[in-house]
Amino acid sequence: MANYKTLDLGSLESIINRENGKAFLHDELGLTSCEISVSVMPKGKLPFNHKHKQNEEVYIFLKGKGIFTVDGNAIKVKEGTVIKVAPTAVRTLENSSDELMQYICVQAKDGSLSQFGMGDGEFCWVF
């Protein structure tokens, strides 16, 4: 078995044709430590308010503009905005621009990260 798996999502715009405009990578890549979704949202779309039992989320905005509401606080988001949300915070997102909004969301169990960056990395010399 290979130590990697690849997936071709196609153009990000094409993700809008998937259920709820989302590509969930957990099943498609066999992820074991997190869930990652790639999302495309049309203008005016307002998903449901939600929270999580265990997982924090990090939203990374790639395109578009919108309003991200966390516990009643409205935050303007645009390309380059990154927001970390604790599990129990109630959140929703609205695309307020005239273009498609594109973003990535990473979910992982709150407090579970014990190694990261170069603390978990090792240099491997390949010749």
N, C-alpha and C positions, 0 to 999 in steps of 0.2 A: 504494500500500500504506500502511496506517495505521501510525503510530508507536506503537501500543499494541495489546494483545490482552486481552480479558477472558475469564474463566472462572467459571462458577457451580458450585461444588462441592456446593451444597445444604447441609443441616445437617451439622455436623461428625460427629454421631452416625452419619449414613448412610454415612460412609466405612468403617465397620466391615464393610460388605457388599462392599467391593472386595477384590481379591486381597491377602492378607496384611494387610488393614485399612489400606492405604496408598494415597494419591493422589500419584503422582509428577508434578510439574508441568513437568519438562524438555520432554517431548514435547507435552503439552497446550498449553503457552504458547510453545513454540519458544525456550526459554531458551538463551543462548549463553555465559554466564559462570558458571553454577552449576547445581546440582540442588537443588530444594526438595521435600520430601515432607511431607504432612500425614497424621498417623497417629492411629488410634484402636485401643486395645488393651484387650481384656476382662480381667477379673480373672484372676490366676494365669498369664496368658500370659507365656512366656519365649522371646523370639526367639533366634536363633543368635548365638554369639560371632563377631565379625568384626573386620576391620581393613581399611585401604585402602592402595593403592599410592601415590596422590598427594594425595588430598583430605582436608583437615581437615573436621570436622563441628562444627556448633553445634546443640545440642538446646535447644529452648525449650518448657518444660512449661506447658500451659494448664489442665489439669484432672487430678485424681487424685493418687495417691501411689504411689511405687515405689522400687525399688532399682536404681541404675545402677552397674554394675561396670566399672571401667577398670583394666586390668593388675592384676587381683586386688583392687583397692580398692573396697569397697562404699560408695556414696554415696546417702544418702536424698534423694529428689527429691519435689517437690510443685509445685502451681501457683506460677508465678513463678520457679522454679529455671531457670538457664541454665548449660549445661556446654559448654565447647569441648574437643574431643578431637583430638589430633595423629593424622596418618594411620596410623602404625604401632602405635598403642596398641590393644590388644584390648579390645573393649567388648561389653556386652550389657545388656539392660534387662528388669526384671520388674515387672509391675503387682501391687503388694501391697495394693491397696485394694479395697473392695467396689464401686467405681464404675468406669466406663470411664476409661482414661487417654487424654488427648489431648495431642499434642505436634507441634511442627514441627521438622524437621531441615533445615538448610542445609548443603550440601557445596560446597566450592570448592577449587581447587588451592592447596595449601599454599605460602605465600610469593608468591602472584601479585597480591595487592592492592597497587596503586601509588597509587591515589587513593581518597579516601573522604570522607564528610561534606561540609562546605562547601568543602573543598579541591578537590572535583570539581564542586561546584554553581556555578551562575551565577544571579543575580537576573534575572528577565525581567519587564519592566513591560508589563502588558497593560491597555489602556484600552478 
